[in-house]
Amino acid sequence: MRRAFLFSVFAFAATLFLSFGAGPTQGQTAAKPNEVELVQTPGQFEPKELKLKAGTYVFKIVNRGIDHKVGFYLQHDNEKGRKVAKSDAGLIGTNKSSKTGVVTLKPGKYVYSCPLNPTPHYVITVE
């Protein structure tokens, strides 16, 4: 009888886990993050300003013709120096590209720049 009880408890816990903790259920799909491409050329990013909706994003950073590695730095505008989680794209070689992790942006302003290729701070406005 004790075994049957333990089995029931285990089966119930497994059902809860599969229902709530294992991602989308049959017929559902996880929302894919939006991809934003930012191209670095000598001394600048293109585009220079972005307006996005709140949500999840992956930033694809392209090194177009810069003869050294570049990077990407995304930070909260109201918290100078605080990098946005998962926004590192690594070091990107000449004519190569790399992507950040999935970044969650909430309404507000953010700034992006390159720490290796002297670029201005560009603004992302999230609505």
N, C-alpha and C positions, 0 to 999 in steps of 0.2 A: 504494500500500500504506500509506503514511504517513497519507493521508487516511482510509482505512478504520479505521486504528488510532485516530486522533483522534476520529472519529465514534463508535466503540465506547466510548471513555473518556467522551465527552460524554453518550452515552445512558445509561451506567451511573451517572454522577453525577446526572443528571436523575431517574433512577428512585429513587435513594437519597433525594434531596431530597423528591420527591413522596411517598415512603413514610413518611419520618420527620419532615420539617420543615414540612409543609403542613397540619397539623391533622388532623381526623378523616378516615378513609378511608370509602369507600362502605359504608353500613350502620351507621356509627357516628355518634353525635351528641356534640357538646361539652356537658359538664355546664353547665347554666345556673346562675348564682349565685342564691342565695336572696335575696328582697327583704324588708327590714325597714322598716316605716314608723314614724317617730318624729314626733310632733306637738308643736310648740312653742306654748304658750299663755303669757300673761304670767307670767314668772318661773319657768316649769317646762317640762319635757319629759314626755310621756306615751308609753310607759310609763316608769316611774322606774327599773326594773331589768330586765335581760335575762339569760337563760341560753340560750346557743346552743351548737351543736356546731361543732367545728373545720371550716372550709371557706371557701368564697367567698361574699361577700355584697355587695349593693348596698343602701345606706341611702337611703330616700326621706324627706326632711325636709319637713314641712308647717308653714308659718307660718299658724296659725289665730288671726286677730283681733289680731295685734300690729301696731301702727300704724307700724312701721318695719321695715327689713330685718333679717333674722336670719341666723345662720350655723350651722355645725356643726363641732365640733372633737373628733376621736377620737384618743386617745393611749394608748400602752402604760402601764399602771398602774405597772409596776416601773421605768419609765424616764421619770420626770416631764418633761413638756414635749416628748417626742419624738412627733411626729404620725405616725399610721399612713399609709403610702403610699396614694395615690389616694382618700383619705377626704374630700376637699374637695367640698362641694356648692355652693360659691359663695354669693353674697348672694341671699337669698330674700325677695321682697316680700310685703306683706300679702295673705293668702289665696291664696298661690301655693305651689308645691312645686318641689323640685329633687332630683336624685339624685347620689350620689357615684359615683366610678368603682367598678370591681370591687375589693373589699377582701378580702385573705386574712387570716383570723383563725386563729391557732394556739392551743392550750390555754394558758390563763392568764387574767389579768384585764386589762380595758381600762376606760377611763373616757371619758365623752362629756359635752359641755356646749356652750353657745353663747358665743362670745366677744363678741357684741354685745348680747344680751338676757341680763341677769344671771341665770344658772341655776346650781344646784349641779352638782357633778360626779356623774354617775350611773354605776353599775357595769354592765359586761357581763362575765359569767363564761362563758368558753369551755371546754368539756369535750372 
